[in-house]
Amino acid sequence: MKNQKAIKLLNKLISDVEQNGIITNTVVEDLQNLRPYAVEEERPLIAKTIRLVFEHIEAYQTFDIPIPEEEPIEGYEELLDEQDNNSEPAESLLYLLNLLAEPENKTNRLDLRAYVEAMQIYAEEN
């Protein structure tokens, strides 16, 4: 995001989650305040991601979406199989927030889309 207020709010959110984990009311409120900046900047992927995250946290009182899995690199598939993707909710949310801080990165956009898809599937199943 380009707006300085949005960047400041996102950095505050990252810091809060790093220090305190997911405090539902605070995280939801900050995300709700952050979303209009994404809409204003006409960033639909970011706006949708933010909305789905705060709706998920409101509904489930946690962020129960794992960090998206890495695509296997030829010859290293076994290493990925050995890694477990049981990330903690705060760790996964922190990862997502850091993706939002760098949305121009192609890999970050792919991971944001993976989060959106995972949140939609989670909502359908629960």
C-alpha positions in Angstrom: 0.0 0.0 0.0 1.1 3.5 -0.7 -0.8 5.6 1.8 1.4 6.5 4.8 -1.5 6.0 7.2 -2.1 2.5 5.8 1.5 1.6 6.0 1.7 2.8 9.6 -1.5 0.9 10.5 -0.2 -2.3 8.9 3.2 -1.9 10.7 1.3 -1.5 14.0 -0.7 -4.6 13.3 2.4 -6.6 12.5 4.1 -5.4 15.6 1.0 -6.2 17.8 0.7 -9.7 16.4 4.5 -10.3 16.9 4.3 -9.1 20.5 0.9 -10.3 21.7 -0.4 -12.9 19.2 -3.9 -12.6 18.0 -6.0 -10.3 20.2 -9.3 -10.7 18.3 -10.9 -7.3 19.0 -7.8 -5.3 18.2 -6.8 -7.3 15.1 -10.3 -7.2 13.7 -10.6 -3.4 14.3 -7.2 -2.7 12.8 -8.0 -4.8 9.7 -11.4 -3.1 9.3 -9.6 0.3 9.5 -7.0 -0.9 7.0 -9.4 -2.2 4.3 -10.7 1.3 3.1 -7.1 2.2 2.1 -6.9 -0.9 -0.1 -10.3 0.0 -1.7 -9.2 3.6 -2.2 -6.0 2.5 -3.9 -8.2 0.1 -6.1 -6.4 -3.0 -4.9 -9.2 -5.6 -5.0 -7.0 -8.6 -4.0 -5.8 -6.8 -0.9 -9.2 -5.5 0.0 -10.8 -8.9 -0.4 -8.0 -10.6 1.6 -8.3 -8.1 4.4 -12.1 -8.6 4.6 -11.9 -12.3 4.6 -9.2 -12.3 7.3 -11.2 -10.1 9.7 -14.4 -12.0 9.0 -12.6 -15.3 9.7 -11.1 -14.0 12.9 -14.5 -12.7 14.0 -16.2 -16.0 13.2 -13.7 -18.4 14.6 -11.8 -16.3 17.2 -8.5 -17.3 15.6 -6.8 -17.5 12.3 -6.9 -21.2 11.5 -5.5 -21.0 8.0 -2.0 -22.5 7.5 0.8 -20.7 5.6 0.4 -21.7 1.9 2.7 -24.6 0.9 5.7 -24.0 -1.3 5.7 -25.3 -4.8 8.1 -28.1 -5.0 11.4 -27.4 -6.8 12.6 -30.2 -9.0 14.9 -32.4 -7.0 13.8 -31.1 -3.6 10.4 -32.5 -3.3 11.4 -34.8 -0.4 12.4 -31.8 1.7 9.0 -30.3 1.3 7.4 -33.6 2.3 9.4 -33.6 5.5 8.4 -30.1 6.5 5.1 -29.9 8.3 2.8 -27.0 7.5 1.2 -26.9 11.0 1.9 -23.2 11.5 0.5 -21.5 14.5 -2.4 -19.1 13.9 -0.4 -16.0 14.9 2.6 -17.1 12.7 0.3 -17.6 9.7 -1.4 -14.2 10.3 1.9 -12.5 10.6 3.1 -14.1 7.3 -0.1 -12.9 5.6 0.3 -9.3 7.0 3.9 -9.3 5.7 2.6 -10.3 2.3 0.2 -7.4 2.4 3.1 -5.1 3.1 4.8 -6.1 -0.2 1.8 -6.8 -2.6 3.8 -5.9 -5.7 5.9 -9.0 -5.4 4.5 -11.7 -7.7 5.1 -14.5 -5.2 3.3 -12.6 -2.5 0.3 -12.1 -4.8 0.2 -15.8 -5.4 0.3 -16.5 -1.7 -2.4 -13.9 -1.1 -4.6 -15.7 -3.6 -3.8 -19.0 -1.9 -4.9 -17.5 1.4 -8.2 -16.2 -0.1 -8.9 -19.6 -1.6 -8.1 -21.4 1.7 -10.3 -19.0 3.7 -13.2 -19.6 1.3 -12.8 -23.3 1.5 -12.6 -23.2 5.3 -15.8 -21.1 5.5 -17.6 -23.6 3.2 -16.6 -26.5 5.3 -17.3 -25.0 8.7 
